Amino acid sequence: MTRDNAPTAVLQDIKPLSGTVILEVGNAKSPACLRVATSFAGKIMSELGAKIVKLEPSGGDPVRHFPPFLATGPDGKRSALFKFLNTGKTTLSMPSDAVAVRSAVESLLGAGVDGVLLEEDSELKAVLARRSLALVEIAGWPAGTPALGKLSEFTALASGGLLDMIGEPDRKPLRLGGHQASYSAGLSVFTALMALLAERDAGRHPAPARVSLIETAMWVNWKAIAGIDEKGKSPTRQGNQSEFQVVRCLDGWIAVVFSVTQFEGLRDLVNSQALRHAKFATREGRLKHMGELYRYLEPWFAVRTRAEVYHEAQTRGVPLGPVCTSAELIADPQNVARGFIVPLADVSVSDARAPRLPVLWSRCVGTPTSKPREEAVL
């Protein structure tokens, strides 16, 4: 039977990257942010059907010891982050002897590999570069620039300019929670590897690509860079003078967002005569009186729940958004109906869950493989 005529049950098992084999090569010297970025790129490819062979340093991937932890059992604490990033991969532990490592990698390459995710300064780079592979190297600093110290998620946010955008202008900047810079870099690595695979499939020999964590942070902060005025003044964190803010309501917080054409709807929503003053009639005027504007908005929100605010705003076409907790997202009927939150596989905590890949094709979803395919020593 041809694929075009295959039953739906069979088609659901065929994913876009089925049959693709990718090596994910770890480096014991890499900072944690690069480990997370590399693993995140591999995770996306795995959920799209690729077979990911993860080569851990002889001492193991340090992310195995990162919080939050799921449980403590005979094998010690189990990292939820490691499980999220690596479920579905074939995990191999590299020997400590460099010669044995090269020999083992050559054997893997001989068995058929399509692409490689490689952390910078890997001793295996020379071995892998000799092959006609789609190879992406994930690095901390841009090529040709000296490293300005040991890199971390926090320092990447600082050096890439994102830190300057978050917080109050008269207080120190605030960092983004989690691993946002690393995940963004992981997406860039995934994009680069897919481009190289497409180039290979077109009959060309793809040259190795390189993704920098610092450059990724600068890239996602493009709007601030593009917004530098003619006097060289950079956009920065605005605090309570920001056009879009978060305000308190009866049971939590609401994100207030409105375009130029939506301000009248917001004004009518809160039924404020004060906001009809001429100084609020234009965006330029509102920007000059933003603190005062929000003082008129806040009392209306303070006596309503998030659900009440949201539904009333929807009737007027104003895109206000409730600030949701993780528990609320798990219980949300829409997420439940779409099966978006799935069990975190192969863990000892029965109710541990995580979002699936946010991709749909032909009504099929990308979901994590039930458990790691194997763990072994090379």
C-alpha positions in Angstrom: 0.0 0.0 0.0 1.4 3.4 -0.9 1.7 6.2 1.6 -1.0 8.2 0.0 -3.5 5.3 0.6 -2.2 4.4 4.0 -4.7 4.2 6.9 -4.9 7.2 9.2 -3.5 5.1 12.1 -0.4 4.5 10.0 0.0 8.1 8.9 -0.2 9.3 12.5 3.1 7.4 13.1 4.8 9.1 10.2 6.2 12.5 11.3 8.0 15.1 9.1 11.5 14.0 10.2 10.9 10.3 10.4 14.0 8.5 9.2 16.4 11.4 10.0 19.2 10.6 12.4 20.9 13.4 14.3 23.9 13.3 16.7 23.6 15.6 19.7 27.2 15.9 21.0 27.7 17.2 24.5 30.8 18.8 25.9 31.8 18.6 29.6 33.3 22.1 29.4 30.2 23.7 28.1 28.2 26.1 30.4 24.7 25.1 31.3 23.1 27.6 29.0 24.6 25.9 25.9 23.7 22.5 27.2 20.1 23.5 27.5 20.1 25.2 24.1 21.5 22.1 22.3 19.2 19.8 24.1 16.2 22.0 23.2 17.0 21.9 19.5 17.3 18.1 19.7 14.0 17.8 21.6 12.2 19.6 18.8 13.7 17.4 16.2 12.9 14.3 18.2 9.2 15.3 18.6 9.1 15.8 14.8 10.2 12.3 14.3 14.0 12.3 14.1 16.1 9.8 15.9 18.3 11.8 18.2 21.5 10.0 19.5 22.6 12.0 22.5 26.3 11.6 23.3 26.9 12.7 26.9 30.3 13.4 28.4 31.7 10.6 30.5 30.6 12.3 33.6 27.1 12.7 32.3 25.0 15.7 31.2 25.2 18.3 34.1 21.5 19.1 33.3 20.6 15.8 35.0 21.3 17.6 38.3 19.3 20.8 37.6 16.1 21.6 39.5 13.2 21.3 39.6 13.4 17.7 40.8 10.6 15.2 40.3 11.3 12.7 43.1 14.0 11.0 45.1 14.4 7.3 44.5 17.1 4.6 44.4 18.9 6.5 41.7 18.7 9.9 43.4 16.9 13.0 42.4 15.5 13.1 38.8 15.6 16.5 37.0 12.3 17.5 35.5 14.3 19.8 33.1 16.4 16.9 31.9 13.4 14.7 31.3 11.6 17.5 29.4 14.6 18.1 27.2 15.6 14.5 26.5 12.7 12.2 26.6 12.6 10.2 23.4 16.4 10.4 22.7 18.8 7.5 22.5 21.3 8.4 25.2 24.9 7.2 25.0 27.7 7.9 27.6 31.0 8.6 26.0 34.2 7.0 27.4 36.8 9.2 29.1 39.6 8.2 26.7 39.7 10.7 23.7 40.9 8.0 21.2 38.0 5.7 22.2 35.6 8.6 21.8 36.7 9.3 18.3 36.6 5.7 17.3 33.0 5.3 18.7 31.8 8.4 16.9 33.4 7.2 13.6 31.4 4.0 14.1 28.2 6.0 14.6 28.8 8.1 11.6 29.4 5.0 9.5 26.0 3.6 10.5 24.4 6.7 8.9 23.9 10.2 10.4 22.2 13.1 8.7 23.1 16.0 11.0 25.0 17.0 14.1 24.3 19.4 17.0 27.7 20.3 18.4 28.6 22.4 21.4 31.6 24.8 20.9 35.2 23.7 21.6 34.3 20.1 21.2 37.3 17.8 20.6 35.1 16.0 18.0 34.7 19.0 15.8 37.6 18.1 13.5 36.3 14.5 13.1 32.7 15.7 12.3 33.8 18.5 10.0 35.4 16.1 7.6 32.1 14.5 6.9 29.5 16.0 4.5 27.0 16.5 7.3 24.5 19.2 8.3 26.5 20.4 11.3 25.5 23.3 13.6 27.8 24.5 16.4 26.2 26.3 19.4 28.5 28.8 20.9 28.3 31.5 23.6 30.0 34.5 22.0 29.9 35.7 18.4 32.6 34.3 16.2 35.9 36.3 16.3 35.1 38.1 19.5 36.9 37.4 22.8 34.9 35.8 25.6 34.1 38.3 28.3 34.0 35.8 31.1 32.2 32.6 31.9 28.8 32.6 30.2 25.5 31.9 31.9 21.8 32.5 31.1 21.9 35.6 33.2 25.1 37.1 31.6 23.7 36.3 28.1 20.6 38.3 28.9 22.8 41.1 30.1 25.3 41.1 27.3 22.6 40.7 24.6 20.7 43.8 25.9 17.5 42.1 27.0 18.1 42.7 30.7 18.0 46.5 30.1 14.4 46.2 28.9 12.9 44.6 32.0 12.0 46.3 35.3 11.7 49.8 36.7 13.9 52.5 35.2 15.2 53.7 38.6 16.0 50.2 39.9 18.3 47.4 38.8 17.2 45.4 35.8 15.3 42.1 36.3 16.0 38.8 34.6 13.6 36.7 32.7 12.6 33.5 34.5 13.6 30.1 33.3 15.9 29.5 30.4 14.5 31.9 27.8 17.7 32.9 26.1 18.8 29.2 25.9 15.4 28.2 24.5 15.6 31.0 21.9 19.1 29.8 20.9 17.8 26.3 20.7 15.2 27.4 18.2 17.9 29.1 16.2 19.9 26.0 16.2 16.9 23.9 15.0 16.3 26.5 12.2 19.9 26.3 11.1 20.0 22.5 11.0 16.7 22.3 9.1 18.1 24.8 6.5 21.3 22.7 6.2 19.3 19.5 5.7 17.2 21.2 3.0 20.4 22.4 1.3 21.7 18.8 1.4 18.5 17.4 0.0 18.8 20.0 -2.9 22.1 18.2 -3.8 24.5 20.8 -2.4 27.1 20.3 0.3 26.1 22.3 3.4 28.8 24.2 5.1 28.9 24.1 8.9 26.7 26.7 10.7 27.3 28.5 14.0 24.7 29.9 16.4 25.7 32.3 19.2 23.7 32.7 22.4 24.7 36.4 22.7 23.7 37.1 19.1 20.4 35.3 19.6 19.6 37.5 22.6 20.4 40.5 20.5 18.2 39.2 17.6 15.1 38.7 19.8 15.7 42.2 21.2 15.7 43.6 17.6 12.9 46.2 18.3 15.0 48.0 21.0 18.0 48.1 18.6 15.9 49.4 15.8 14.3 52.0 18.1 17.5 54.0 18.8 16.6 57.6 18.1 18.5 60.1 16.0 20.3 61.3 19.1 21.6 57.8 19.9 19.2 57.3 22.9 18.2 53.7 23.3 14.8 52.4 24.3 14.9 51.0 27.9 12.7 49.7 30.6 9.9 52.1 31.4 8.2 50.6 34.5 5.0 52.4 35.3 5.4 54.7 32.3 5.1 51.8 29.9 2.2 51.8 27.5 1.3 48.2 28.3 1.1 47.2 31.9 -0.2 44.6 34.3 -2.9 45.7 36.7 -4.5 44.0 39.7 -8.0 42.7 39.7 -10.0 40.7 42.3 -8.4 37.4 41.8 -5.0 38.1 40.3 -3.6 40.2 37.4 -4.6 41.3 33.9 -2.2 42.3 31.1 -3.5 45.6 29.5 -2.7 45.8 25.8 -4.3 48.1 23.3 -3.5 49.5 19.8 -4.2 53.0 18.7 -7.5 52.0 17.3 -8.5 50.1 20.4 -8.1 52.9 23.0 -11.6 54.1 22.5 -12.9 50.6 23.2 -10.8 50.4 26.4 -12.0 53.9 27.5 -15.6 52.9 27.0 -15.0 49.6 28.7 -14.0 51.3 32.0 -16.6 54.0 31.4 -14.2 56.8 32.4 -15.1 60.4 31.6 -11.6 61.5 32.6 -10.1 59.5 29.8 -12.1 61.6 27.3 -9.9 64.5 28.1 -8.0 65.9 25.1 -4.6 64.9 26.5 -5.6 61.3 26.0 -6.9 61.7 22.5 -3.7 60.8 20.7 -1.0 58.2 21.4 1.6 60.9 21.8 -0.6 62.5 24.5 -1.2 59.2 26.2 2.5 58.4 26.3 3.1 61.7 28.1 0.5 61.0 30.8 0.7 57.2 31.1 0.9 57.1 34.9 -2.3 59.2 35.1 -4.0 57.1 32.5 -3.5 53.9 34.5 -4.7 55.6 37.7 -8.0 56.1 35.9 -8.0 52.5 34.6 -7.1 50.6 37.8 -10.2 51.1 39.9 -12.4 49.4 37.3 -10.2 46.4 37.2 -9.8 46.2 41.0 -13.5 45.2 41.6 -13.7 42.5 38.9 -12.4 39.0 38.4 -10.0 38.1 35.6 -12.8 36.2 33.9 -15.2 39.2 34.1 -12.6 41.5 32.7 -11.7 39.2 29.9 -15.2 38.6 28.7 -16.2 42.2 28.9 -13.1 43.2 27.0 -13.8 40.6 24.3 -17.2 42.2 23.6 -15.4 45.5 22.8 -12.5 44.0 20.8 -9.9 44.9 23.4 -7.2 42.2 23.7 -6.7 42.1 27.5 -5.2 38.9 28.9 -5.5 37.3 32.3 -2.2 36.3 33.9 -2.6 32.5 34.4 -0.8 30.2 36.8 0.6 26.8 35.6 -2.1 25.0 37.5 -4.8 27.0 35.7 -3.3 26.2 32.3 -3.3 22.5 33.0 -7.0 22.6 34.0 -8.0 25.0 31.1 -10.8 23.3 29.1 -9.3 24.4 25.8 -5.9 22.8 26.7 -7.6 19.7 27.9 -9.7 19.4 24.8 -6.6 19.8 22.5 -4.5 17.4 24.6 -1.9 20.1 24.8 -0.6 19.2 28.3 0.7 15.6 28.3 2.3 13.3 30.9 6.0 13.7 31.3 7.1 10.2 30.3 9.2 7.8 32.3 9.1 9.5 35.7 8.1 8.3 39.1 5.6 11.1 39.7 2.3 10.1 38.1 0.9 13.6 37.6 4.1 15.2 36.2 3.1 16.9 33.0 4.5 19.2 30.3 3.2 20.9 27.1 3.6 19.0 23.9 5.2 20.5 20.8 2.9 23.3 19.7 2.7 22.0 16.1 -0.2 20.4 14.2 -0.1 18.8 10.8 -3.0 16.9 9.2 -4.7 16.9 12.5 -1.8 15.0 14.1 0.2 16.3 16.9 3.9 16.1 17.9 4.0 14.3 21.2 7.0 13.1 23.2 8.0 9.5 22.8 6.9 7.5 25.8 10.4 7.0 27.2 14.1 7.3 26.2 14.9 4.7 23.6 17.9 3.5 25.5 20.8 4.5 27.7 24.1 2.9 27.2 27.9 3.4 27.3 29.9 3.7 24.1 
